[in-house]
Amino acid sequence: MVTLKINDHEITVPKGCTILDAAKAAGEKIPTLCYIEGLSPSGACRMCVVEIEGREGLVPSCSFPAEEGMEIYTRSPRVLNARRTIIELLLASHPFDCLTCPKNGHCELQDLASEYNIQNVPFKGKTRHHYTDFSSPAIVRNPNKCILCGRCVRVCEEVQGVSAIDFTKRGFDTMVLPPFEQDISQTTCVNCGQCVLACPVGALSERSSVEEVIEVLQENGKFMVAQVAPAIRVSLGDFFGLDPGENVTGMVASALRKIGFQKVFDTDFTADLTIMEEASEFIRRVESGGPLPMFTSCCPAWIKFAEQNYPELLPNISTCKSPQQMMGALVKRYISKEFEVPPEDIYLVSIMPCTAKKYECTRSEMGVGSMADVDTVLTTRELAKMIKIYGMHFPEIAPERFDDPIGFTSGSGDIFAASGGVMESALRTAYHFITGKDLENIEFEEVRGIRGIKEASVPVGDLTLNVAVVSTLSNAKEIIRRIRSVNKQYHFVEVMSCPGGCVGGGGQMEGYDPERIKKRIDAIYGLDRKRVVRLSYNNPDITRLYETFLERPGSPKAHELLHTCYERKQKRN
């Protein structure tokens, strides 16, 4: 431990922590722009500078170690003037189109300018003139707004291991771009959107479908259907001042009907359906000898990552479509008959916590002929915008139920939102399929939590199944390394590209906040515990669907609608 003073208050902190960590422990706020908790500090933006007694220059608190006897000042005149100058210099070369910027109201540079009362910019800066990259179905890049904080670069490299963007050129011409100034669609980008969460300004944003959906709603020519992912119910409330993790399930269904959707379905249902198909597929693989381990297929960013980097593992990936795409297939080819609406007249909008889902619904495998399973995707952020556009006060909306005949869902569907949830749900059902019995304790604590890699050995009948749960693609690389070099024997591996799973998806509220993710995870497991039915195979609507339409898990009809295959994709520069 070391003892030091911050603004004349003595504090003791662990040796090796930074001044920024020490200030947080002391309750002192220091502004940052380039800093992300848990990632390597860069000290690039200098917003976090502090004054140390006896030192001539100011130092960046995010990367400077706290030492015994230091006397630190976080708000001296020198410090405040330096921060104000930094903000003014950033604004001098920044586009002044805040009113139409996608990050308007959620921009950290905008917030700092207001906080430090910047009312005019005394500098005349040169601005960048680079084209806006709309090539990706999921992410828009506007390098002209970039402030070179490097947060997106570190997230892409350290968290995801993708490295689709980096610093290029020198001096004022320095920019964050894909290699060789390619469009982002030509790179190894997997559309996960973690860079969008990390970006403090409007240099990175999702490719918005808000105007497209409003236009279709106003045309009145389509039968409008929405589906809502499990993670939305514990994250949408963040945008309206509710506590992180607060359950807003019924309020989401009600809001979507007020917007103009004729039917609103819960993607929890097709999460249950995914488990029925995936558990059956897994058992067939175990009984027939492979290929094992079987990897989950719910995360489209992981699928693209595997297609580009590990094509030899594609036979190991489950053939099941994701719950989003299963819902699309059901709505267009089952629900359309129930409601006597031609499939081509249905317009299905997915509400997802994920930018990669925008990419997934455009894949040629996800539909029949020219008709896609899902027409478009709105992220959690985009739905929040639509609710505001339609003038609703969200916290006061009366909750409503999702629509039948696929309206009943289980706790196993809820926990798909958290890393480990797919694995836990599959093990619950696989145990029943193998033994014919229900598990006495259906909660698998070993695969829960925010840790990047979780492992467990689970006895199922006469078998002992070795499973792994992975969140973030850099950890996926590590688990694949273990399988190859250490000859680690797994039967089943769940991969989610975002920290903590879908609750930390790239379409959620801006900002990299591990505490908010933890609260959402806790809330998701709380929802599961409150469910009357917690097992997918006990869902009566699932049973009815198989009896009246799909016949059985893994049937030819189920394979036609609910399964797909993947192929190697060129690994771009």
Summary of the structure (lengths in Angstrom):
residues: 573
radius of gyration: 24.7
end to end distance: 46.2
largest distance: 79.4
contacts: 1972
relative contact order: 0.12
helix: 43%
strand: 15%
